[in-house]
Amino acid sequence: MKVAKRGAVPPFIVMEMLAAANLRAARGGDVLHLELGEPNTPAPKPVIEEARRLLADGGLGYTESTGMPVLRDAIAAFYRTREKLDVPARRVVVTTGSSGGFVLAFLAAFEAGDRVALAAPGYPAYRNILAALDIEPVLVETEADTRFQPTPKLLDAVEGRLDGLIVASPSNPTGTVLTFEEMHALCDYCADRGLRLVSDEIYHGITYGVSATSALALNDDCIVVNSFSKYFSMMGWRLGWMVVPDDLLRSVETLSQNLFISPPTLAQRAALKVFDCTDELEANVAKYARNRARLLAHLPRAGFDRLAPAEGAFYLYADVRHLTNDSEEFCLRMLAETGVAATSGIDFDPMRGAGYVRFSYAGSEADMSEAMRRLEAWRR
Ligand SMILES: Cc1ncc(COP(=O)(O)O)c(C=O)c1O
């Protein structure tokens, strides 16, 4: 039988690293998880209590495909208070995680054969979802000199036509944040050339001493993708949202009806409580900040001294070319010899990632301290 080529997207290497870490744990070894890109905190307590209550009540039918109006209103209100942005609830579309949002966004905005630029290193699902939809990902190789973010100059150097650009600020895997001026320049670049901008703002709310600018403030035609998975610590609830420009709203709605029917109802209704949990959520961010300070102090002593400026999210992207030319083998050896799991850069940058490692500091403070102690001893 025929097997479609477009389904053959590359695996997530981080999942394979996780499998190696789990195997080590199953054999009685201990593992410190610095490979996982997710908070180790549960959803805030009021969300969990509300979900319990809703489950007992029953009646969790489908909702509107674009999400419950009351949740869309709450997200619009969140933009007003947090980002001082006036976003009409009509343009907010609730999705099945930001992952579901990308599928809707790419289908609504791009044709098969279109070419969409995105930074390498970057979150691998962007290019893999684009490829599965027959949209060509055009990788823009970024370096430490632009904090691994794309710039108009780098986009100008791309050969051939472009139809869109994906940006992520704060970025995964580097944690770097576009300044207001840099975001402005990219927004204008896209507007002037008719490129559809997709801005992944999933790590908004998790920054250290800088603030992340939303593309919504600067580009009327952009699609903003966001999620309850990171700042709100609701990973497995599979809930996200998009802010969609008017010309794409109807497509996104009908695509959502057909692809997903509706986002998860339990998660939507429980998420209404999360906007009142600022203290708990900010305590999570304060923990990331302490973890970040710990890693920034200790990783250089362990030989990881070429780090991208970690301005947001919970990642440090380390240039390890002075230590190895095969970061996948290096990470497996580090796991075997120290029990510290980290992720090879090849997930994020197929061309140059063998020279980079991503450390995630979303885990517990005790794990971070112990991991730093072991890595320092290992590299001594
Ligand atoms: C940059 C980025 N975007 C999107 C996602 C997907 O998250 P979710 O589908 O849980 O919203 C992730 C997950 O790690 C991510 O790092």
The ligand as an SDF file (V2000), in Angstrom:
LIG
                    3D

 16 16  0  0  0  0  0  0  0  0999 V2000
    8.2900   27.2400   21.4610 C   0  0  0  0  0  0  0  0  0  0  0  0
    7.1890   26.2560   21.7050 C   0  0  0  0  0  0  0  0  0  0  0  0
    6.0450   26.4120   21.0220 N   0  0  0  0  0  0  0  0  0  0  0  0
    5.0360   25.5350   21.1710 C   0  0  0  0  0  0  0  0  0  0  0  0
    5.1190   24.4410   22.0380 C   0  0  0  0  0  0  0  0  0  0  0  0
    3.9490   23.4940   22.1360 C   0  0  0  0  0  0  0  0  0  0  0  0
    3.2670   23.6050   23.3150 O   0  0  0  0  0  0  0  0  0  0  0  0
    1.7220   23.2320   23.5590 P   0  0  0  0  0  0  0  0  0  0  0  0
    1.2130   22.4830   22.3820 O   0  0  0  0  0  0  0  0  0  0  0  0
    1.7160   22.4370   24.8100 O   0  0  0  0  0  0  0  0  0  0  0  0
    1.0160   24.5510   23.7190 O   0  0  0  0  0  0  0  0  0  0  0  0
    6.3000   24.2600   22.7650 C   0  0  0  0  0  0  0  0  0  0  0  0
    6.4350   23.1110   23.6880 C   0  0  0  0  0  0  0  0  0  0  0  0
    7.4550   22.8470   24.2590 O   0  0  0  0  0  0  0  0  0  0  0  0
    7.3530   25.1970   22.5950 C   0  0  0  0  0  0  0  0  0  0  0  0
    8.5060   25.0780   23.2620 O   0  0  0  0  0  0  0  0  0  0  0  0
  1  2  1  0
  2  3  1  0
  2 15  2  0
  3  4  2  0
  4  5  1  0
  5  6  1  0
  5 12  2  0
  6  7  1  0
  7  8  1  0
  8  9  2  0
  8 10  1  0
  8 11  1  0
 12 13  1  0
 12 15  1  0
 13 14  2  0
 15 16  1  0
M  END
$$$$
